[in-house]
Amino acid sequence: MHIRPAVEADIPLLRDLAQRIWRECYPGIITDEQIEFMLGWMYSEEEIRRQLAAGIPWEIAEIEGTPAGYLSWQREDDGRVKISKLYVLPQHQRRGFGRQMVEHIAAHACALGAHATWLQVNKRNGRAIAAYLKAGFHIEKEAVFDIGGGFVMDDYLMARAV
């Protein structure tokens, strides 16, 4: 796996990956309506462009030169790095690529002097929770976030020391 920084020209690719992954992986975890709402909210061209311009890293994971997933993360004022996005196409899941992406972010976190990484994961996303636990994360707490449109994110907040 090769992980490379995303640039503005990659926005259509990032949006395509998100749509493919979310529409295949999230039915049964959240409603189709919430999937579409969140794709529009978090993955609009304008939102990705805004984050890239603000210096928030977005990266593309490639397997043999073919895009297989994406990630985004940022250092926070509390000395931790938040993993805001870490997604792998279903056909590449359960092959250790997500773990490689976690370790990639951990290396950046360490270089930035962070003491931990953390993320949010839907409480109903059992496969992701199991993968994060296997990668050394622990559940810090539960939280419900109102994201608008009549939807909430009902998540675990998970963390791991760097």
PyMOL CGO cylinders between C-alpha atoms (Angstrom):
from pymol import cmd
from pymol.cgo import CYLINDER

trace = [
    CYLINDER, 0.00, 0.00, 0.00, 1.17, 3.48, -0.86, 0.3, 1, 1, 1, 1, 1, 1,
    CYLINDER, 1.17, 3.48, -0.86, -0.37, 6.53, 0.81, 0.3, 1, 1, 1, 1, 1, 1,
    CYLINDER, -0.37, 6.53, 0.81, -0.06, 9.87, -0.93, 0.3, 1, 1, 1, 1, 1, 1,
    CYLINDER, -0.06, 9.87, -0.93, -1.28, 13.37, -0.16, 0.3, 1, 1, 1, 1, 1, 1,
    CYLINDER, -1.28, 13.37, -0.16, -4.47, 14.38, -1.95, 0.3, 1, 1, 1, 1, 1, 1,
    CYLINDER, -4.47, 14.38, -1.95, -4.51, 17.61, -3.91, 0.3, 1, 1, 1, 1, 1, 1,
    CYLINDER, -4.51, 17.61, -3.91, -7.38, 19.69, -5.23, 0.3, 1, 1, 1, 1, 1, 1,
    CYLINDER, -7.38, 19.69, -5.23, -7.40, 17.72, -8.50, 0.3, 1, 1, 1, 1, 1, 1,
    CYLINDER, -7.40, 17.72, -8.50, -8.19, 14.59, -6.42, 0.3, 1, 1, 1, 1, 1, 1,
    CYLINDER, -8.19, 14.59, -6.42, -11.50, 15.96, -5.10, 0.3, 1, 1, 1, 1, 1, 1,
    CYLINDER, -11.50, 15.96, -5.10, -13.61, 14.03, -7.67, 0.3, 1, 1, 1, 1, 1, 1,
    CYLINDER, -13.61, 14.03, -7.67, -11.70, 10.84, -6.78, 0.3, 1, 1, 1, 1, 1, 1,
    CYLINDER, -11.70, 10.84, -6.78, -12.22, 11.41, -3.03, 0.3, 1, 1, 1, 1, 1, 1,
    CYLINDER, -12.22, 11.41, -3.03, -15.93, 12.00, -3.57, 0.3, 1, 1, 1, 1, 1, 1,
    CYLINDER, -15.93, 12.00, -3.57, -16.23, 8.88, -5.73, 0.3, 1, 1, 1, 1, 1, 1,
    CYLINDER, -16.23, 8.88, -5.73, -14.43, 6.72, -3.16, 0.3, 1, 1, 1, 1, 1, 1,
    CYLINDER, -14.43, 6.72, -3.16, -16.64, 8.10, -0.36, 0.3, 1, 1, 1, 1, 1, 1,
    CYLINDER, -16.64, 8.10, -0.36, -19.83, 7.45, -2.29, 0.3, 1, 1, 1, 1, 1, 1,
    CYLINDER, -19.83, 7.45, -2.29, -18.82, 3.91, -3.21, 0.3, 1, 1, 1, 1, 1, 1,
    CYLINDER, -18.82, 3.91, -3.21, -17.66, 2.99, 0.30, 0.3, 1, 1, 1, 1, 1, 1,
    CYLINDER, -17.66, 2.99, 0.30, -20.51, 4.64, 2.20, 0.3, 1, 1, 1, 1, 1, 1,
    CYLINDER, -20.51, 4.64, 2.20, -23.28, 3.30, -0.04, 0.3, 1, 1, 1, 1, 1, 1,
    CYLINDER, -23.28, 3.30, -0.04, -21.90, -0.23, 0.23, 0.3, 1, 1, 1, 1, 1, 1,
    CYLINDER, -21.90, -0.23, 0.23, -20.82, -0.31, 3.88, 0.3, 1, 1, 1, 1, 1, 1,
    CYLINDER, -20.82, -0.31, 3.88, -23.30, 1.79, 5.82, 0.3, 1, 1, 1, 1, 1, 1,
    CYLINDER, -23.30, 1.79, 5.82, -26.74, 0.34, 4.93, 0.3, 1, 1, 1, 1, 1, 1,
    CYLINDER, -26.74, 0.34, 4.93, -27.90, -1.49, 8.03, 0.3, 1, 1, 1, 1, 1, 1,
    CYLINDER, -27.90, -1.49, 8.03, -25.80, 0.79, 10.24, 0.3, 1, 1, 1, 1, 1, 1,
    CYLINDER, -25.80, 0.79, 10.24, -27.55, 4.06, 9.37, 0.3, 1, 1, 1, 1, 1, 1,
    CYLINDER, -27.55, 4.06, 9.37, -30.48, 4.77, 7.07, 0.3, 1, 1, 1, 1, 1, 1,
    CYLINDER, -30.48, 4.77, 7.07, -30.07, 5.44, 3.36, 0.3, 1, 1, 1, 1, 1, 1,
    CYLINDER, -30.07, 5.44, 3.36, -31.37, 8.96, 4.01, 0.3, 1, 1, 1, 1, 1, 1,
    CYLINDER, -31.37, 8.96, 4.01, -28.66, 9.59, 6.59, 0.3, 1, 1, 1, 1, 1, 1,
    CYLINDER, -28.66, 9.59, 6.59, -26.00, 8.16, 4.27, 0.3, 1, 1, 1, 1, 1, 1,
    CYLINDER, -26.00, 8.16, 4.27, -26.99, 10.63, 1.55, 0.3, 1, 1, 1, 1, 1, 1,
    CYLINDER, -26.99, 10.63, 1.55, -27.21, 13.50, 4.07, 0.3, 1, 1, 1, 1, 1, 1,
    CYLINDER, -27.21, 13.50, 4.07, -23.72, 12.80, 5.42, 0.3, 1, 1, 1, 1, 1, 1,
    CYLINDER, -23.72, 12.80, 5.42, -22.21, 12.37, 1.96, 0.3, 1, 1, 1, 1, 1, 1,
    CYLINDER, -22.21, 12.37, 1.96, -23.57, 15.78, 1.00, 0.3, 1, 1, 1, 1, 1, 1,
    CYLINDER, -23.57, 15.78, 1.00, -22.46, 17.36, 4.26, 0.3, 1, 1, 1, 1, 1, 1,
    CYLINDER, -22.46, 17.36, 4.26, -18.94, 15.94, 4.61, 0.3, 1, 1, 1, 1, 1, 1,
    CYLINDER, -18.94, 15.94, 4.61, -17.99, 15.22, 1.01, 0.3, 1, 1, 1, 1, 1, 1,
    CYLINDER, -17.99, 15.22, 1.01, -19.20, 18.14, -1.04, 0.3, 1, 1, 1, 1, 1, 1,
    CYLINDER, -19.20, 18.14, -1.04, -16.61, 19.53, -3.42, 0.3, 1, 1, 1, 1, 1, 1,
    CYLINDER, -16.61, 19.53, -3.42, -16.70, 22.81, -1.48, 0.3, 1, 1, 1, 1, 1, 1,
    CYLINDER, -16.70, 22.81, -1.48, -16.12, 21.15, 1.91, 0.3, 1, 1, 1, 1, 1, 1,
    CYLINDER, -16.12, 21.15, 1.91, -13.18, 19.07, 0.74, 0.3, 1, 1, 1, 1, 1, 1,
    CYLINDER, -13.18, 19.07, 0.74, -11.68, 22.09, -1.01, 0.3, 1, 1, 1, 1, 1, 1,
    CYLINDER, -11.68, 22.09, -1.01, -12.13, 24.18, 2.16, 0.3, 1, 1, 1, 1, 1, 1,
    CYLINDER, -12.13, 24.18, 2.16, -10.38, 21.56, 4.29, 0.3, 1, 1, 1, 1, 1, 1,
    CYLINDER, -10.38, 21.56, 4.29, -7.49, 21.16, 1.85, 0.3, 1, 1, 1, 1, 1, 1,
    CYLINDER, -7.49, 21.16, 1.85, -7.06, 24.95, 1.72, 0.3, 1, 1, 1, 1, 1, 1,
    CYLINDER, -7.06, 24.95, 1.72, -7.06, 25.06, 5.54, 0.3, 1, 1, 1, 1, 1, 1,
    CYLINDER, -7.06, 25.06, 5.54, -4.16, 22.59, 5.57, 0.3, 1, 1, 1, 1, 1, 1,
    CYLINDER, -4.16, 22.59, 5.57, -6.14, 19.59, 6.83, 0.3, 1, 1, 1, 1, 1, 1,
    CYLINDER, -6.14, 19.59, 6.83, -4.40, 16.54, 5.40, 0.3, 1, 1, 1, 1, 1, 1,
    CYLINDER, -4.40, 16.54, 5.40, -6.41, 14.30, 3.11, 0.3, 1, 1, 1, 1, 1, 1,
    CYLINDER, -6.41, 14.30, 3.11, -4.59, 11.29, 1.70, 0.3, 1, 1, 1, 1, 1, 1,
    CYLINDER, -4.59, 11.29, 1.70, -5.30, 8.55, -0.81, 0.3, 1, 1, 1, 1, 1, 1,
    CYLINDER, -5.30, 8.55, -0.81, -4.32, 4.94, -0.16, 0.3, 1, 1, 1, 1, 1, 1,
    CYLINDER, -4.32, 4.94, -0.16, -3.34, 3.07, -3.30, 0.3, 1, 1, 1, 1, 1, 1,
    CYLINDER, -3.34, 3.07, -3.30, -2.76, -0.61, -3.90, 0.3, 1, 1, 1, 1, 1, 1,
    CYLINDER, -2.76, -0.61, -3.90, -0.61, -1.30, -6.95, 0.3, 1, 1, 1, 1, 1, 1,
    CYLINDER, -0.61, -1.30, -6.95, -1.33, 2.23, -8.18, 0.3, 1, 1, 1, 1, 1, 1,
    CYLINDER, -1.33, 2.23, -8.18, -5.11, 1.91, -7.85, 0.3, 1, 1, 1, 1, 1, 1,
    CYLINDER, -5.11, 1.91, -7.85, -7.01, 4.03, -5.30, 0.3, 1, 1, 1, 1, 1, 1,
    CYLINDER, -7.01, 4.03, -5.30, -8.31, 1.76, -2.52, 0.3, 1, 1, 1, 1, 1, 1,
    CYLINDER, -8.31, 1.76, -2.52, -9.26, 4.20, 0.23, 0.3, 1, 1, 1, 1, 1, 1,
    CYLINDER, -9.26, 4.20, 0.23, -8.71, 7.56, 1.83, 0.3, 1, 1, 1, 1, 1, 1,
    CYLINDER, -8.71, 7.56, 1.83, -7.91, 9.14, 5.15, 0.3, 1, 1, 1, 1, 1, 1,
    CYLINDER, -7.91, 9.14, 5.15, -7.92, 12.53, 6.79, 0.3, 1, 1, 1, 1, 1, 1,
    CYLINDER, -7.92, 12.53, 6.79, -6.58, 13.62, 10.14, 0.3, 1, 1, 1, 1, 1, 1,
    CYLINDER, -6.58, 13.62, 10.14, -5.45, 16.69, 12.03, 0.3, 1, 1, 1, 1, 1, 1,
    CYLINDER, -5.45, 16.69, 12.03, -3.59, 17.67, 15.19, 0.3, 1, 1, 1, 1, 1, 1,
    CYLINDER, -3.59, 17.67, 15.19, -5.74, 19.18, 17.87, 0.3, 1, 1, 1, 1, 1, 1,
    CYLINDER, -5.74, 19.18, 17.87, -4.93, 21.67, 20.60, 0.3, 1, 1, 1, 1, 1, 1,
    CYLINDER, -4.93, 21.67, 20.60, -5.14, 18.99, 23.31, 0.3, 1, 1, 1, 1, 1, 1,
    CYLINDER, -5.14, 18.99, 23.31, -2.01, 17.27, 21.98, 0.3, 1, 1, 1, 1, 1, 1,
    CYLINDER, -2.01, 17.27, 21.98, -3.87, 14.50, 20.18, 0.3, 1, 1, 1, 1, 1, 1,
    CYLINDER, -3.87, 14.50, 20.18, -4.44, 13.75, 16.51, 0.3, 1, 1, 1, 1, 1, 1,
    CYLINDER, -4.44, 13.75, 16.51, -8.02, 13.17, 15.41, 0.3, 1, 1, 1, 1, 1, 1,
    CYLINDER, -8.02, 13.17, 15.41, -8.53, 10.59, 12.70, 0.3, 1, 1, 1, 1, 1, 1,
    CYLINDER, -8.53, 10.59, 12.70, -11.55, 12.09, 11.00, 0.3, 1, 1, 1, 1, 1, 1,
    CYLINDER, -11.55, 12.09, 11.00, -11.69, 9.76, 8.02, 0.3, 1, 1, 1, 1, 1, 1,
    CYLINDER, -11.69, 9.76, 8.02, -10.25, 6.29, 7.45, 0.3, 1, 1, 1, 1, 1, 1,
    CYLINDER, -10.25, 6.29, 7.45, -12.03, 4.26, 4.78, 0.3, 1, 1, 1, 1, 1, 1,
    CYLINDER, -12.03, 4.26, 4.78, -11.10, 1.31, 2.58, 0.3, 1, 1, 1, 1, 1, 1,
    CYLINDER, -11.10, 1.31, 2.58, -13.09, -0.05, -0.37, 0.3, 1, 1, 1, 1, 1, 1,
    CYLINDER, -13.09, -0.05, -0.37, -14.92, -3.23, 0.65, 0.3, 1, 1, 1, 1, 1, 1,
    CYLINDER, -14.92, -3.23, 0.65, -12.93, -5.49, -1.69, 0.3, 1, 1, 1, 1, 1, 1,
    CYLINDER, -12.93, -5.49, -1.69, -9.73, -4.46, 0.11, 0.3, 1, 1, 1, 1, 1, 1,
    CYLINDER, -9.73, -4.46, 0.11, -11.05, -4.72, 3.67, 0.3, 1, 1, 1, 1, 1, 1,
    CYLINDER, -11.05, -4.72, 3.67, -9.84, -7.39, 6.10, 0.3, 1, 1, 1, 1, 1, 1,
    CYLINDER, -9.84, -7.39, 6.10, -6.41, -7.47, 4.47, 0.3, 1, 1, 1, 1, 1, 1,
    CYLINDER, -6.41, -7.47, 4.47, -4.53, -5.22, 6.91, 0.3, 1, 1, 1, 1, 1, 1,
    CYLINDER, -4.53, -5.22, 6.91, -4.75, -2.04, 4.85, 0.3, 1, 1, 1, 1, 1, 1,
    CYLINDER, -4.75, -2.04, 4.85, -6.81, -0.15, 7.42, 0.3, 1, 1, 1, 1, 1, 1,
    CYLINDER, -6.81, -0.15, 7.42, -4.22, -1.05, 10.04, 0.3, 1, 1, 1, 1, 1, 1,
    CYLINDER, -4.22, -1.05, 10.04, -1.47, 0.29, 7.78, 0.3, 1, 1, 1, 1, 1, 1,
    CYLINDER, -1.47, 0.29, 7.78, -3.43, 3.53, 7.47, 0.3, 1, 1, 1, 1, 1, 1,
    CYLINDER, -3.43, 3.53, 7.47, -3.78, 3.74, 11.26, 0.3, 1, 1, 1, 1, 1, 1,
    CYLINDER, -3.78, 3.74, 11.26, -0.02, 3.24, 11.67, 0.3, 1, 1, 1, 1, 1, 1,
    CYLINDER, -0.02, 3.24, 11.67, 0.66, 5.85, 8.97, 0.3, 1, 1, 1, 1, 1, 1,
    CYLINDER, 0.66, 5.85, 8.97, -1.36, 8.41, 10.94, 0.3, 1, 1, 1, 1, 1, 1,
    CYLINDER, -1.36, 8.41, 10.94, 0.30, 7.32, 14.21, 0.3, 1, 1, 1, 1, 1, 1,
    CYLINDER, 0.30, 7.32, 14.21, 3.71, 8.01, 12.67, 0.3, 1, 1, 1, 1, 1, 1,
    CYLINDER, 3.71, 8.01, 12.67, 2.58, 11.52, 11.69, 0.3, 1, 1, 1, 1, 1, 1,
    CYLINDER, 2.58, 11.52, 11.69, 1.11, 12.03, 15.17, 0.3, 1, 1, 1, 1, 1, 1,
    CYLINDER, 1.11, 12.03, 15.17, 4.40, 11.02, 16.76, 0.3, 1, 1, 1, 1, 1, 1,
    CYLINDER, 4.40, 11.02, 16.76, 6.34, 13.37, 14.48, 0.3, 1, 1, 1, 1, 1, 1,
    CYLINDER, 6.34, 13.37, 14.48, 3.99, 16.19, 15.50, 0.3, 1, 1, 1, 1, 1, 1,
    CYLINDER, 3.99, 16.19, 15.50, 4.59, 15.47, 19.18, 0.3, 1, 1, 1, 1, 1, 1,
    CYLINDER, 4.59, 15.47, 19.18, 1.07, 14.18, 19.79, 0.3, 1, 1, 1, 1, 1, 1,
    CYLINDER, 1.07, 14.18, 19.79, 0.53, 11.75, 22.67, 0.3, 1, 1, 1, 1, 1, 1,
    CYLINDER, 0.53, 11.75, 22.67, -2.50, 9.95, 21.22, 0.3, 1, 1, 1, 1, 1, 1,
    CYLINDER, -2.50, 9.95, 21.22, -4.80, 9.47, 18.25, 0.3, 1, 1, 1, 1, 1, 1,
    CYLINDER, -4.80, 9.47, 18.25, -8.57, 9.31, 18.54, 0.3, 1, 1, 1, 1, 1, 1,
    CYLINDER, -8.57, 9.31, 18.54, -11.60, 8.80, 16.35, 0.3, 1, 1, 1, 1, 1, 1,
    CYLINDER, -11.60, 8.80, 16.35, -15.37, 8.45, 16.33, 0.3, 1, 1, 1, 1, 1, 1,
    CYLINDER, -15.37, 8.45, 16.33, -17.07, 5.26, 15.15, 0.3, 1, 1, 1, 1, 1, 1,
    CYLINDER, -17.07, 5.26, 15.15, -20.76, 4.46, 14.88, 0.3, 1, 1, 1, 1, 1, 1,
    CYLINDER, -20.76, 4.46, 14.88, -21.83, 2.16, 17.73, 0.3, 1, 1, 1, 1, 1, 1,
    CYLINDER, -21.83, 2.16, 17.73, -23.47, -0.18, 15.20, 0.3, 1, 1, 1, 1, 1, 1,
    CYLINDER, -23.47, -0.18, 15.20, -20.33, -0.52, 13.05, 0.3, 1, 1, 1, 1, 1, 1,
    CYLINDER, -20.33, -0.52, 13.05, -19.13, -3.75, 14.63, 0.3, 1, 1, 1, 1, 1, 1,
    CYLINDER, -19.13, -3.75, 14.63, -16.49, -4.57, 12.02, 0.3, 1, 1, 1, 1, 1, 1,
    CYLINDER, -16.49, -4.57, 12.02, -14.80, -1.19, 12.38, 0.3, 1, 1, 1, 1, 1, 1,
    CYLINDER, -14.80, -1.19, 12.38, -14.97, -1.31, 16.18, 0.3, 1, 1, 1, 1, 1, 1,
    CYLINDER, -14.97, -1.31, 16.18, -13.36, -4.76, 16.20, 0.3, 1, 1, 1, 1, 1, 1,
    CYLINDER, -13.36, -4.76, 16.20, -10.61, -3.57, 13.83, 0.3, 1, 1, 1, 1, 1, 1,
    CYLINDER, -10.61, -3.57, 13.83, -9.87, -0.52, 15.99, 0.3, 1, 1, 1, 1, 1, 1,
    CYLINDER, -9.87, -0.52, 15.99, -9.78, -2.61, 19.17, 0.3, 1, 1, 1, 1, 1, 1,
    CYLINDER, -9.78, -2.61, 19.17, -7.36, -5.01, 17.45, 0.3, 1, 1, 1, 1, 1, 1,
    CYLINDER, -7.36, -5.01, 17.45, -5.21, -2.01, 16.45, 0.3, 1, 1, 1, 1, 1, 1,
    CYLINDER, -5.21, -2.01, 16.45, -4.88, -0.97, 20.09, 0.3, 1, 1, 1, 1, 1, 1,
    CYLINDER, -4.88, -0.97, 20.09, -7.69, 1.55, 20.48, 0.3, 1, 1, 1, 1, 1, 1,
    CYLINDER, -7.69, 1.55, 20.48, -9.98, 1.55, 23.50, 0.3, 1, 1, 1, 1, 1, 1,
    CYLINDER, -9.98, 1.55, 23.50, -13.42, 3.04, 23.97, 0.3, 1, 1, 1, 1, 1, 1,
    CYLINDER, -13.42, 3.04, 23.97, -13.13, 6.28, 25.94, 0.3, 1, 1, 1, 1, 1, 1,
    CYLINDER, -13.13, 6.28, 25.94, -16.81, 7.17, 25.98, 0.3, 1, 1, 1, 1, 1, 1,
    CYLINDER, -16.81, 7.17, 25.98, -20.09, 7.23, 24.12, 0.3, 1, 1, 1, 1, 1, 1,
    CYLINDER, -20.09, 7.23, 24.12, -21.48, 10.38, 22.53, 0.3, 1, 1, 1, 1, 1, 1,
    CYLINDER, -21.48, 10.38, 22.53, -24.46, 11.45, 20.46, 0.3, 1, 1, 1, 1, 1, 1,
    CYLINDER, -24.46, 11.45, 20.46, -24.00, 14.38, 18.08, 0.3, 1, 1, 1, 1, 1, 1,
    CYLINDER, -24.00, 14.38, 18.08, -26.86, 16.23, 16.37, 0.3, 1, 1, 1, 1, 1, 1,
    CYLINDER, -26.86, 16.23, 16.37, -25.67, 16.75, 12.80, 0.3, 1, 1, 1, 1, 1, 1,
    CYLINDER, -25.67, 16.75, 12.80, -28.77, 18.47, 11.47, 0.3, 1, 1, 1, 1, 1, 1,
    CYLINDER, -28.77, 18.47, 11.47, -31.43, 17.32, 9.05, 0.3, 1, 1, 1, 1, 1, 1,
    CYLINDER, -31.43, 17.32, 9.05, -33.06, 15.33, 11.85, 0.3, 1, 1, 1, 1, 1, 1,
    CYLINDER, -33.06, 15.33, 11.85, -30.03, 13.00, 12.08, 0.3, 1, 1, 1, 1, 1, 1,
    CYLINDER, -30.03, 13.00, 12.08, -27.57, 12.16, 14.84, 0.3, 1, 1, 1, 1, 1, 1,
    CYLINDER, -27.57, 12.16, 14.84, -24.27, 10.36, 15.02, 0.3, 1, 1, 1, 1, 1, 1,
    CYLINDER, -24.27, 10.36, 15.02, -24.44, 7.80, 17.85, 0.3, 1, 1, 1, 1, 1, 1,
    CYLINDER, -24.44, 7.80, 17.85, -20.76, 7.03, 18.33, 0.3, 1, 1, 1, 1, 1, 1,
    CYLINDER, -20.76, 7.03, 18.33, -18.04, 5.60, 20.45, 0.3, 1, 1, 1, 1, 1, 1,
    CYLINDER, -18.04, 5.60, 20.45, -15.02, 7.84, 20.90, 0.3, 1, 1, 1, 1, 1, 1,
    CYLINDER, -15.02, 7.84, 20.90, -11.98, 5.59, 20.75, 0.3, 1, 1, 1, 1, 1, 1,
    CYLINDER, -11.98, 5.59, 20.75, -8.36, 6.48, 21.50, 0.3, 1, 1, 1, 1, 1, 1,
    CYLINDER, -8.36, 6.48, 21.50, -4.90, 4.98, 21.36, 0.3, 1, 1, 1, 1, 1, 1,
    CYLINDER, -4.90, 4.98, 21.36, -1.60, 6.20, 22.77, 0.3, 1, 1, 1, 1, 1, 1,
    CYLINDER, -1.60, 6.20, 22.77, 1.08, 7.03, 20.21, 0.3, 1, 1, 1, 1, 1, 1,
]
cmd.load_cgo(trace, "trace")
